[in-house]
Amino acid sequence: MRHIIVKPDLPDELQALMNIGRNLWFTWNPAANRLFQELDPELWERCKHNPILLLANLSPERKAEITQDALLMERVLQTEQAFEDYISNVGIYSFNIDKPIDFRIAYFSMEYGLSECIPIYSGGLGVLSGDHLKSTSNLRLPLMGMGLLYQKGYFQQYLNVDGWQQELYPDNDFYNMPVSPVLDETGNQASFELDLDSRQVRVLIWKMQVGRIPLYLLDTNHPANSAASRRITAELYGGDIEMRIQQEIVLGIGGARAFHMLGLWPFVYHLNEGHAAFAALERIRQSMTTYKIPFDVALEAVAGSTVFTTHTPVPAGIDLFPPELVERYFRRYMESLGMSVKDLLELGQQNPEDKHSPLSMAVLALRMSRGVNAVSRLHSRVSRKMWRGLWKEVDEQDVPIGYVTNGVHIPSYLSKEMADLFERYLGEGWIEEPDNEKIWSGVYGIPHEELWNIHETRRDRLVAFCRRKVYRQMLNLGGTSLAVRRAREVLSPEALTIGFARRFAPYKRAGLLFSDPDRLLKIISDKRRPVQFIFAGKAHPQDLLGKEIIKKVVHQSRLEGFRKKLVFLEDYDINIARYLVQGVDVWLNTPIRPMEACGTSGMKAAANGALNMSILDGWWPEAYDGTNGWAIGAGKEYEDAEYRDDVEANEIYELLEREVVPLFFDRGPDGHPHGWIEMMKNSMATVCGKFNSHRMVEEYLRDYYVPAGWAHQILGENRMARARELRDWKQRIRGLWQSIQVLDINLPSGDRVALGDDLEVSATIRLGDVGTQEVVVDLCHGQVEDGSDLMLNRNITTMMSSEKASDGTWVFKGTVPCRETGIYGYTVRILPFHPYLFNPLSMNLVVWS
């Protein structure tokens, strides 16, 4: 069968709309979004906000009406000009590197949540990746995305009569989406071959434009491939473990090859989760081939310029591949490097001494990256504990895993009304500097009446949206005429509305709210102070426990007393999330601490004026200050799960009964809840300026991208000569490390010192054949509890070498500033130092006094 591509027949005057619609810029530009909506509001909804499909299906009559509408055409021209101004305004960066360079960053992710019309995401990880690209575009950073273009994407959800989740997998029509094939020099779609289990798989390259950022997507649905090979990129997180390793080879190895095939040579690779760890392996292969260097030299260069973000707080969330599967897929690949699969396994095994242990993608990424970060402050503590075994010589608090707390791209989730309000009271520049915390103090100048009226408008729209959704759900189920009629009566625009929407994994505890149904019924049945709940979310198709929780919520919603006060919305996506975060009064979050790595939905809700009521997990411990929402519990972690759930469920009821509901319904003479509105302002002022993706991307740039780019430049000079030098130095230092000792610590002033004085400390150290410039000597000090060796607030002062004794030892000196009374502890540690090391702790070499 031969194929042709049929393009939409648009008048010349409307061609600009097609150009705008092919760039995801429209998803966060309110004027562009409203313009597409007004072309045909009903069709816009049916197309799931897909401008390409919208334009392709406009009737000839409607196209003629648009071109003859002078006001509408003027808006088309204005939007086109705004789009062209945005795209053409690019930045040039040297990133404080000695020699200005073409500093490209490659960002790898298994999924991207950019818009509801591009269903290649499942949840938080994908939405975060999408927000990362959007903010990178706004900040004009030279970043490129890499991912997979799934034929079916993630599943569509519907519920059967019993409330059990069912899945649908409709095909994505790429030619009616904001995605385009990348063309080669012959005008055909660019592609390349990849070896998978001794068979050649043809991989196609597509491209999405996210503002100024290109996102490349790989697809194996090529006619030349076998049916099994074509299915590799069929579903996101579908199939078995063998399908997963195939997808991750295509993403990692294929993604690195695609960049080079297109003539793009990124300086820095950012692996967003361990799914893309094979990209680092392919970079090593390319370096070995290009520069004729051994594996360990190439590893130094690649690891120095690779950043790895871990999102998983529990071992069960890590991709693990058994050795026999790795053997099948990597034997020929490793042989081409003059190595064995055993060498690869040892890089990715948590315990390489156990030859039967699986290859962990997270461990592989950790060992092939010098810059590693968790996604919240609490998650960094969890991650250091989780991966402590990889750095046995290092204190748990020194395990080299930092953190960059996630943020959200506020314009993508902000209601039009709230955006207009911010422009009036925060100034037009707020959208360019959402990370400027001073700007957000402007919310205190918003009149209560204006803020509350907008919030009530959004709640009205949310209730109307929910009624339409539930009505369609009832129709699709074949419900009785009474059930269908009742669907139009659910929820009330005046009730305190609480939202819970997220992945239905058991640890997120969507059912915790229903621990005591009678007590909950009493809370929601007060006619003077009505309360209602909206739930949404998907369980993974293989997660039976998650499906049971959904069923429980649905059954609860059908009970008398709950029927109008509790709804579950099917097929949670970005559009439903947008309605919820813009319209609810309270955003509820009940994970088991510390299993929520970060969470970002509450940040989106806060930007729209909703108040968070959450377990102190993920990002909330960094944001909660007692005036901007509610904390469920006191941040404790329990060993007894049943006791924990009882305590925290009771806390939810207590908060609702004593604080949340009374504050919401405490109205002034004008009918407005002024105490509630003040808390809304506190929430926006304290959350929005910090928990946004602009701040997040700037932290990645400062703490990870710039050092990694510097490492790439330095280590790659003179055909990897400095990478070889670093490899050789590490080998020498490891051989000499056992000879280093702290012999003595001296306190000239004794063991007591007056408040405000500095305690002078000197340490006598034997370095052997190691030079003083090859180590860093730290004086670790801080307050301790009586009888304890644990510092409550450890500080580090670098000690300086002062003299060399006749016996070959060295004396290092430093000071402990004593600014508080009590018992201080101090000790000395020695770390290796080299100017090309990303982090001295990464070598896992420490000497303590």
C-alpha positions in Angstrom: 0.0 0.0 0.0 1.3 3.5 -0.9 0.7 6.4 1.4 0.2 10.1 1.0 -0.1 12.9 3.6 -3.2 15.0 3.4 -2.5 18.5 4.7 -5.2 20.9 6.1 -6.6 23.3 3.5 -6.2 26.7 5.2 -6.5 30.1 3.7 -3.2 32.0 3.6 -4.5 34.3 6.3 -4.7 31.4 8.7 -1.3 29.7 8.0 0.2 31.6 10.9 -2.1 29.6 13.2 -0.7 26.4 11.9 2.9 27.6 12.7 1.8 28.7 16.2 0.0 25.4 16.8 3.0 23.3 15.9 4.9 24.9 18.8 4.0 24.0 22.4 4.4 27.7 23.2 0.6 28.0 22.9 0.1 25.8 26.0 1.4 28.5 28.3 0.5 31.6 26.3 -3.0 32.7 27.4 -3.7 34.8 24.3 -2.8 31.9 21.9 -4.8 29.4 23.9 -7.9 31.7 24.0 -7.5 32.3 20.3 -7.6 28.7 19.4 -10.5 28.1 21.7 -12.6 30.9 20.1 -12.1 29.5 16.6 -14.6 26.8 17.6 -15.1 26.2 21.4 -16.9 22.9 21.0 -14.4 21.5 18.4 -11.6 22.7 20.7 -12.9 20.5 23.5 -13.5 17.5 21.2 -9.9 17.8 19.9 -8.5 17.8 23.5 -7.0 21.2 22.9 -5.0 20.1 19.9 -4.6 23.1 17.5 -3.4 20.9 14.6 -6.5 18.8 14.7 -8.7 21.8 15.3 -7.4 23.6 12.2 -7.8 20.4 10.2 -11.4 20.0 11.1 -12.7 23.6 10.8 -15.6 23.7 8.3 -15.2 25.8 5.2 -17.9 28.1 6.4 -16.2 28.7 9.7 -12.9 29.4 8.0 -14.6 32.0 5.9 -16.2 33.5 8.9 -12.9 33.8 10.7 -11.1 35.5 7.8 -13.9 38.0 7.5 -13.9 38.8 11.2 -11.7 41.9 11.4 -11.3 41.8 15.2 -10.4 38.1 15.2 -7.9 38.5 12.4 -6.3 41.4 14.3 -5.8 39.0 17.2 -4.3 36.4 14.9 -1.7 39.0 13.7 -1.0 40.1 17.3 -0.5 36.5 18.4 1.7 35.8 15.4 3.9 38.8 16.2 4.1 37.8 19.9 5.1 34.3 18.9 7.8 35.5 16.4 9.2 37.9 19.0 9.4 35.1 21.6 11.1 32.6 19.2 13.6 35.1 17.9 14.7 36.4 21.3 17.4 33.8 22.0 20.3 34.0 24.5 24.0 33.6 24.2 25.9 32.1 27.1 29.5 31.6 28.2 28.4 30.1 31.6 31.5 31.7 33.2 33.7 29.2 31.4 37.1 30.5 30.3 36.6 29.9 26.6 33.0 30.7 25.3 31.6 27.5 24.0 28.4 26.2 22.2 27.1 24.9 25.5 24.4 22.3 24.7 22.6 20.3 27.3 20.8 17.0 26.5 17.9 16.2 28.7 16.7 12.6 28.7 13.3 11.5 30.1 11.0 8.5 29.6 7.9 10.7 29.4 6.9 14.3 28.7 3.7 15.9 30.0 3.4 19.0 27.8 -0.3 19.1 26.9 -3.3 16.9 27.2 -3.3 16.6 23.4 0.1 14.8 23.4 -0.6 11.7 25.7 3.0 10.5 26.1 3.1 10.9 29.8 1.6 9.1 32.8 2.0 11.5 35.7 4.3 13.6 37.8 7.6 12.6 36.2 6.4 13.5 32.7 4.7 16.7 33.8 8.0 17.7 35.5 9.9 17.0 32.3 7.5 19.1 30.4 7.8 22.0 32.9 11.6 21.7 32.7 11.6 22.2 29.0 9.1 25.1 29.2 11.1 27.0 31.8 14.3 26.3 30.0 12.7 27.8 26.9 11.7 30.9 28.8 15.2 31.2 30.3 16.7 30.8 26.8 19.0 28.0 27.8 20.6 25.8 25.1 18.9 22.6 26.0 17.6 19.7 23.9 15.1 17.1 25.0 15.2 13.4 24.1 12.4 10.9 24.6 10.2 8.2 23.0 7.1 8.8 20.8 4.6 6.2 21.9 2.1 5.0 19.4 -0.5 4.5 22.1 1.0 6.5 24.9 -0.4 5.9 28.4 -3.8 4.3 28.7 -7.2 6.0 28.8 -9.1 5.1 31.9 -12.8 4.2 32.4 -14.7 2.5 35.1 -17.0 -0.5 34.8 -20.3 -0.7 36.7 -18.6 -2.0 39.8 -16.1 0.9 39.9 -13.2 -1.2 38.6 -10.6 0.5 36.4 -10.5 -0.5 32.8 -8.0 0.5 30.2 -8.2 1.6 26.6 -5.2 2.1 24.3 -6.2 4.3 21.3 -3.5 5.0 18.7 -1.9 8.5 18.6 -2.2 10.1 15.1 1.2 11.8 14.9 0.3 13.6 11.7 -2.5 15.4 13.5 -0.4 16.4 16.5 2.1 19.1 17.1 5.0 16.8 16.1 6.9 16.7 12.9 9.2 14.1 11.3 12.9 15.1 11.2 14.0 15.0 7.5 17.4 13.9 6.3 19.3 15.4 3.3 17.2 13.3 0.9 13.9 14.7 2.2 13.0 11.4 3.9 12.3 10.9 7.6 15.6 10.6 9.4 16.2 7.2 10.9 19.0 4.9 12.1 19.5 1.2 13.0 20.0 -0.2 16.5 21.1 -3.7 17.4 18.6 -5.3 19.8 19.1 -9.0 20.8 21.0 -9.7 17.5 18.3 -8.1 15.3 18.4 -4.7 13.6 15.7 -2.3 14.5 15.0 0.8 12.5 14.4 3.9 14.7 12.6 7.0 13.3 13.3 10.5 14.6 10.5 13.0 15.3 10.6 16.5 16.7 8.4 18.7 18.9 9.2 22.4 19.4 8.6 23.6 23.0 9.1 27.3 22.6 12.8 27.7 21.8 13.6 24.1 22.9 13.7 21.1 20.5 12.4 17.8 21.8 13.5 14.8 19.8 11.4 11.7 20.0 12.2 8.2 18.8 9.8 5.7 17.3 10.3 2.0 16.2 6.9 1.8 14.4 8.7 1.4 11.0 7.4 -0.9 8.2 10.8 -2.5 7.9 10.7 -3.7 11.5 9.1 -6.9 12.8 5.8 -6.7 14.6 7.7 -7.2 18.0 10.1 -4.4 17.2 7.3 -2.1 16.2 5.7 -2.6 19.6 8.8 -1.3 21.5 7.5 2.2 21.4 3.8 1.3 21.5 3.0 1.9 25.1 4.4 3.9 28.0 5.2 1.6 30.9 3.5 -1.3 29.1 4.7 -4.8 28.6 7.1 -7.0 30.6 10.7 -6.6 31.8 12.1 -7.4 28.4 10.0 -4.7 26.8 11.3 -2.3 29.4 15.0 -3.0 28.6 14.3 -2.6 24.9 12.7 0.8 25.5 15.5 1.9 27.7 18.1 0.9 25.1 16.2 2.8 22.5 15.9 5.9 24.7 19.5 5.8 26.1 21.7 4.3 23.4 19.4 5.3 20.6 19.0 8.9 21.9 22.7 9.5 22.2 23.2 8.2 18.6 20.3 10.3 17.3 22.0 13.5 18.6 25.2 12.7 16.9 23.5 11.6 13.7 21.9 15.0 13.6 25.2 16.7 14.1 24.3 17.8 17.7 27.1 17.3 20.2 25.8 18.0 23.7 28.3 19.0 26.4 26.2 17.9 29.3 23.8 14.9 29.6 21.0 15.2 32.2 19.4 11.8 32.9 16.0 12.4 34.4 15.6 9.1 36.3 17.6 6.0 35.7 15.6 4.9 32.6 18.2 6.7 30.4 21.3 5.4 32.0 22.4 3.6 28.9 23.0 7.0 27.3 26.1 7.4 29.4 27.3 4.0 28.2 26.8 5.0 24.6 28.7 8.3 25.2 31.6 6.2 26.6 31.5 4.0 23.5 31.6 7.1 21.2 34.5 8.6 23.1 36.5 5.3 23.0 35.9 5.1 19.3 36.6 8.7 18.5 39.7 9.3 20.7 41.1 5.7 20.9 41.1 5.7 24.7 40.3 2.9 27.2 37.0 2.6 29.0 38.2 4.0 32.3 39.5 7.2 30.7 36.3 7.6 28.8 34.3 7.0 32.0 36.0 9.9 33.7 35.2 12.3 30.9 31.6 11.2 30.5 30.8 10.9 34.2 32.2 14.4 34.9 29.7 15.9 32.4 26.6 13.7 33.3 23.9 14.8 35.7 21.5 12.2 37.2 18.3 13.1 38.9 16.8 10.3 41.1 13.0 10.5 41.7 12.6 7.2 43.5 12.4 7.0 47.3 12.0 3.2 47.6 14.0 0.3 46.1 10.8 -1.2 44.6 10.6 1.7 42.1 14.0 1.0 40.5 14.3 -0.8 37.1 16.2 -4.1 37.7 17.4 -6.4 34.9 18.6 -10.0 35.6 22.1 -10.8 34.4 20.9 -13.3 31.7 18.8 -10.6 30.1 21.6 -8.1 30.2 23.9 -10.8 28.6 21.5 -11.3 25.7 21.1 -7.6 24.9 24.7 -6.4 25.6 27.1 -9.2 24.8 27.9 -7.9 21.3 27.8 -4.3 22.4 30.4 -4.9 25.2 32.6 -7.1 22.9 32.8 -4.1 20.5 34.4 -2.2 23.4 36.8 -5.0 24.1 35.0 -5.8 27.3 32.6 -8.3 28.7 29.0 -8.1 30.1 30.5 -8.8 33.5 32.2 -5.3 33.3 28.8 -3.7 32.6 27.1 -5.7 35.4 29.7 -4.6 37.9 28.9 -1.0 37.1 25.2 -1.5 37.7 25.1 -4.0 40.5 24.6 -2.8 44.0 26.7 -5.7 45.2 29.1 -6.7 42.4 30.4 -9.5 44.5 27.1 -11.3 44.0 27.2 -12.3 40.4 23.5 -13.2 40.4 22.4 -9.7 41.5 20.5 -7.7 38.9 21.7 -4.6 37.0 20.1 -1.6 38.6 19.5 1.3 36.3 19.7 3.7 39.3 23.1 2.2 40.4 24.4 2.4 36.8 23.4 6.1 36.6 24.9 6.8 40.0 28.3 5.3 39.0 28.3 7.0 35.6 27.4 10.5 36.9 29.4 13.0 39.1 26.4 15.3 39.6 23.6 13.5 41.4 20.5 15.1 42.9 17.3 14.2 44.6 14.1 16.2 44.1 13.5 17.7 47.6 15.4 18.2 50.8 13.7 15.3 52.5 14.2 13.1 49.5 17.9 13.8 49.5 18.1 12.4 53.1 16.1 9.4 52.0 18.3 8.9 48.9 21.5 9.1 50.9 20.3 6.5 53.3 19.0 4.3 50.4 22.4 4.4 48.5 24.7 4.5 51.5 26.2 1.1 50.6 27.7 2.5 47.4 29.9 4.9 49.5 30.8 2.7 52.5 33.7 5.0 53.7 31.6 8.1 53.7 29.2 9.3 56.4 25.6 9.0 55.4 25.2 12.8 55.5 28.1 13.1 53.1 26.9 10.6 50.5 27.3 12.8 47.3 23.6 13.2 46.5 22.4 16.8 46.6 18.9 18.1 45.9 17.1 20.4 43.6 13.5 20.7 44.8 11.0 20.3 42.0 9.0 23.3 40.8 6.1 23.9 38.4 5.7 26.1 35.3 3.1 28.3 36.8 1.7 29.9 33.5 0.8 26.4 32.3 -1.7 25.8 35.2 -2.8 29.2 36.1 -6.4 30.3 35.4 -6.9 33.2 33.0 -8.6 35.2 35.7 -5.8 34.7 38.2 -3.2 35.5 35.5 -5.0 38.8 34.8 -5.1 39.5 38.5 -1.4 38.9 38.9 -0.7 41.2 36.0 -2.6 44.0 37.6 -1.1 43.7 41.1 2.3 42.0 40.6 3.1 43.8 37.3 3.5 42.5 33.8 7.0 41.2 34.5 5.9 38.6 37.0 5.7 36.0 34.2 9.3 36.6 33.3 10.5 36.4 36.9 8.3 33.9 38.7 11.3 33.0 40.9 11.6 36.6 42.2 10.1 36.1 45.7 9.9 39.9 46.2 7.4 40.1 43.3 5.0 37.7 45.1 4.7 40.0 48.1 2.4 42.0 45.8 -0.4 39.5 46.4 -1.0 41.2 49.8 -2.1 44.2 47.8 -4.9 42.4 46.0 -8.3 43.4 47.5 -10.1 40.6 49.3 -13.2 41.0 47.2 -11.4 40.7 43.9 -9.4 37.6 44.9 -12.5 35.9 46.4 -14.8 36.6 43.5 -12.3 35.1 41.1 -11.8 32.1 43.3 -15.6 31.5 43.5 -15.9 31.9 39.7 -13.3 29.1 39.3 -15.1 26.9 41.8 -18.3 27.4 39.9 -16.6 26.3 36.7 -15.1 23.3 38.4 -18.5 22.2 39.6 -20.0 22.6 36.2 -17.1 20.7 34.6 -17.5 17.8 37.1 -21.2 17.6 36.5 -20.6 17.3 32.7 -17.9 14.6 33.3 -20.0 12.6 35.8 -23.1 12.9 33.4 -21.0 11.4 30.6 -19.7 8.7 32.8 -23.2 7.7 33.7 -24.3 7.6 30.1 -21.3 5.5 29.1 -22.1 3.0 31.9 -25.7 2.7 30.6 -27.0 4.0 33.9 -30.6 4.3 34.8 -32.5 7.5 33.9 -32.5 8.4 37.6 -28.7 7.9 37.9 -28.1 10.0 34.8 -30.4 12.7 36.1 -28.7 12.7 39.5 -25.3 13.2 37.8 -26.3 16.7 36.9 -26.9 17.4 40.6 -23.6 16.4 42.1 -21.6 19.0 44.1 -22.5 22.5 45.1 -20.8 25.7 44.0 -21.1 27.1 47.6 -19.5 24.1 49.4 -16.0 23.9 50.7 -14.4 21.9 47.9 -11.4 19.6 48.6 -9.5 17.9 45.8 -7.4 14.7 45.8 -5.9 13.9 42.4 -2.8 11.8 41.7 -1.6 8.4 40.8 -3.5 5.8 42.8 -0.5 4.0 44.2 -1.1 2.4 47.6 1.5 4.6 49.4 -0.4 7.7 48.5 -3.3 6.4 50.6 -6.4 7.8 48.8 -8.5 5.7 51.1 -7.2 7.3 54.3 -10.0 9.8 54.3 -12.5 7.0 54.6 -11.0 5.4 57.7 -14.0 6.5 59.7 -17.0 6.9 57.3 -19.4 7.9 60.0 -17.3 10.7 61.2 -16.6 11.9 57.7 -20.3 11.8 56.9 -21.0 14.0 59.9 -18.5 16.5 58.7 -20.0 16.8 55.2 -23.6 16.7 56.2 -23.7 20.0 58.0 -26.2 22.0 55.9 -24.8 25.3 57.2 -21.2 24.4 56.4 -21.3 22.0 53.4 -18.1 20.1 52.5 -17.4 18.1 49.3 -14.6 16.0 47.8 -13.4 15.5 44.2 -11.2 12.5 43.4 -9.3 11.6 40.2 -6.4 9.5 39.3 -5.2 6.3 37.5 -3.7 3.1 38.9 -1.0 1.3 36.9 -2.8 -1.4 34.8 -0.9 -4.1 36.9 -1.5 -2.4 40.3 -4.4 -4.4 41.7 -4.2 -2.7 45.1 -4.4 0.7 43.4 -7.5 -0.4 41.5 -9.0 -1.6 44.7 -8.6 1.8 46.2 -10.3 3.4 43.2 -13.2 1.0 43.6 -13.5 1.8 47.3 -13.7 5.5 46.5 -16.3 4.9 43.8 -18.4 2.7 46.1 -18.2 5.3 48.8 -19.5 8.0 46.4 -22.6 5.9 45.7 -23.7 5.6 49.4 -26.6 7.8 50.6 -25.2 10.9 52.2 -22.1 10.8 50.0 -23.8 10.7 46.6 -23.8 14.5 46.0 -20.7 15.2 48.1 -18.1 12.9 46.6 -17.3 12.2 43.0 -14.6 10.3 41.1 -13.6 11.7 37.7 -12.4 9.2 35.1 -9.3 9.5 32.9 -7.3 12.0 34.9 -5.1 14.1 32.6 -3.5 17.6 32.4 -6.9 19.1 31.5 -8.7 17.7 34.5 -5.8 18.6 36.7 -6.0 22.2 35.5 -9.7 22.4 36.3 -9.1 20.9 39.8 -6.1 23.0 40.9 -7.8 26.2 39.6 -11.1 25.5 41.4 -10.7 23.6 44.6 -10.4 25.3 48.0 -8.1 22.7 49.6 -5.6 20.3 48.0 -5.4 17.1 50.1 -2.2 15.0 50.1 -1.8 11.9 52.3 1.3 9.9 51.4 3.2 7.6 53.8 6.2 9.7 54.8 8.9 9.6 53.5 7.7 7.9 50.3 6.7 11.0 48.3 9.9 12.1 46.6 8.5 15.6 46.0 5.0 16.0 44.5 4.1 19.1 42.5 0.3 19.2 42.2 0.1 21.2 45.5 2.3 23.8 44.0 0.0 24.3 41.1 -3.0 24.5 43.4 -1.3 27.1 45.6 -0.6 29.4 42.6 -4.4 29.4 42.0 -5.2 30.2 45.6 -6.0 26.8 46.9 -4.6 25.8 50.4 -2.5 22.7 50.9 -3.5 20.2 53.6 -0.7 17.6 53.5 1.4 15.1 55.3 4.8 16.6 55.9 6.4 14.8 53.0 8.1 15.7 49.8 8.2 19.4 49.1 5.7 20.4 51.9 8.2 20.4 54.8 10.2 23.1 52.9 7.1 25.2 52.3 4.8 24.8 55.3 5.2 27.7 57.9 2.0 27.4 59.9 0.3 30.3 58.1 0.0 29.0 54.5 -1.9 25.8 54.9 -2.1 22.8 57.2 0.2 20.0 58.1 -1.2 16.5 58.8 0.8 15.2 61.7 4.1 16.4 63.0 6.5 14.8 60.4 6.9 11.5 62.4 7.6 8.2 60.7 6.0 5.1 62.2 6.9 1.4 62.1 3.4 0.3 63.0 1.4 1.0 59.8 -2.0 0.4 61.3 -1.3 2.8 64.2 0.2 5.4 61.8 -3.0 5.3 59.6 -5.2 5.7 62.7 -3.2 8.6 64.0 -3.1 10.5 60.7 -6.7 9.8 59.7 -7.8 11.2 63.1 -5.6 14.3 62.4 -7.4 14.9 59.1 -10.8 14.8 60.8 -9.5 17.0 63.6 -8.2 19.6 61.2 -11.4 19.6 59.2 -13.6 19.9 62.3 -11.6 22.5 64.3 -9.7 24.6 61.7 -10.4 24.1 58.0 -14.3 24.1 57.9 -14.7 26.9 60.6 -12.2 29.2 58.9 -13.8 28.8 55.5 -17.3 29.6 56.8 -16.3 32.4 59.1 -17.7 35.2 57.0 -17.5 38.9 57.5 -20.5 41.3 57.0 -19.6 41.4 53.3 -19.9 37.6 53.1 -16.2 37.0 52.5 -14.0 34.7 54.7 -11.3 37.2 55.4 -9.2 34.8 57.6 -9.3 32.3 54.8 -8.3 34.9 52.2 -5.3 36.0 54.3 -4.2 32.4 54.4 -4.6 32.2 50.6 -2.3 35.2 50.2 0.2 33.7 52.6 0.2 30.6 50.6 0.7 32.3 47.2 3.4 34.7 48.7 5.5 31.9 50.3 5.0 29.1 47.7 4.9 30.6 44.2 8.2 32.5 44.3 10.2 29.4 45.4 8.4 26.3 44.1 8.4 27.1 40.4 10.4 25.5 37.6 12.3 28.7 36.8 14.0 28.5 40.2 14.5 24.8 39.7 16.1 25.2 36.3 18.4 28.0 37.5 19.5 25.8 40.4 20.3 23.0 37.9 22.3 25.5 35.8 24.3 26.8 38.8 24.9 23.6 40.7 25.1 21.0 38.0 25.1 22.1 34.4 27.9 24.7 34.6 30.2 22.4 36.6 29.4 19.6 34.2 30.1 21.8 31.2 33.3 22.9 32.7 34.3 19.3 33.3 33.5 18.4 29.7 35.6 21.2 28.4 38.6 20.6 30.7 38.6 16.8 30.6 38.1 16.7 26.8 41.0 18.9 25.9 43.8 17.5 23.8 41.9 14.4 22.9 41.0 13.5 26.5 44.5 14.0 27.9 43.2 15.5 31.1 40.7 12.7 31.5 43.6 10.3 31.3 45.5 12.4 33.8 42.6 12.3 36.2 42.3 8.5 35.8 46.0 8.1 36.5 45.9 10.3 39.6 42.9 8.4 41.0 44.7 5.1 40.6 47.8 6.5 42.3 45.8 8.1 45.2 43.9 4.9 45.8 47.2 3.0 46.1 48.6 5.5 48.6 45.5 6.3 50.6 46.0 3.7 53.4 49.2 5.5 54.5 47.4 8.7 55.4 46.7 9.2 59.1 45.6 11.8 61.6 48.2 11.4 64.4 47.1 14.0 66.9 44.7 17.0 67.5 45.9 19.8 69.7 43.9 22.5 71.5 46.3 25.2 72.7 43.5 26.9 74.8 42.3 23.7 76.5 38.9 22.1 76.3 36.9 25.2 77.6 36.4 28.4 75.7 34.3 31.6 76.3 31.2 32.3 74.2 32.1 34.3 71.1 35.8 33.2 71.0 37.4 31.1 68.3 38.8 27.7 69.3 42.2 27.2 67.6 42.7 23.6 66.5 45.8 22.0 65.0 46.1 18.5 63.6 49.3 16.5 63.0 48.9 14.4 59.8 51.0 11.9 58.0 50.5 12.1 54.3 53.3 9.8 53.1 53.8 10.3 49.4 50.6 12.3 48.9 51.1 16.0 48.5 49.3 18.6 50.6 47.7 20.0 47.4 46.2 16.5 46.8 44.1 16.5 49.9 41.6 18.7 51.6 41.6 18.6 55.5 38.3 19.5 57.0 37.6 20.5 60.6 34.0 19.3 61.3 32.4 20.9 64.2 29.0 21.6 65.8 26.9 21.3 68.9 26.3 17.8 70.3 24.0 16.3 72.9 25.7 15.3 76.2 27.3 11.9 75.8 26.6 11.8 72.1 29.0 11.7 69.1 26.3 13.0 66.7 26.5 16.7 65.7 23.2 18.5 65.7 24.3 21.1 63.2 27.6 20.1 61.6 29.7 22.9 60.1 32.9 22.4 58.1 36.0 24.6 58.1 38.9 23.9 55.8 42.2 23.6 57.6 45.4 25.0 56.1 48.8 23.4 56.1 51.3 25.5 58.1 54.5 23.5 58.4 56.3 20.2 57.8 57.9 18.5 60.7 61.3 16.8 60.6 59.6 13.3 60.7 57.7 14.1 57.5 54.4 14.9 59.1 52.4 18.0 58.4 50.5 20.4 60.8 47.2 21.7 59.6 45.4 24.5 61.5 41.8 25.7 61.7 39.3 27.4 64.0 36.0 26.6 65.6 33.8 29.7 66.1 31.9 29.3 69.4 28.8 31.3 69.0 26.4 29.3 71.2 26.8 27.9 74.7 26.8 24.1 75.3 28.8 21.1 74.3 30.7 21.4 71.0 32.1 18.4 69.1 34.9 18.6 66.6 36.8 16.1 64.5 39.1 16.1 61.5 38.6 14.3 58.2 40.8 14.1 55.1 39.5 13.9 51.5 41.3 13.5 48.2 41.5 16.7 46.1 42.0 17.3 42.4 41.0 20.4 40.5 39.1 18.2 38.0 37.1 16.3 40.5 33.3 17.1 40.5 33.0 16.1 44.1 35.8 14.8 46.3 33.4 12.5 48.2 32.6 10.6 45.0 35.9 8.7 45.3 34.7 7.0 48.5 38.0 7.8 50.2 37.9 9.4 53.7 40.3 9.4 56.6 38.9 10.4 60.0 40.7 11.4 63.2 
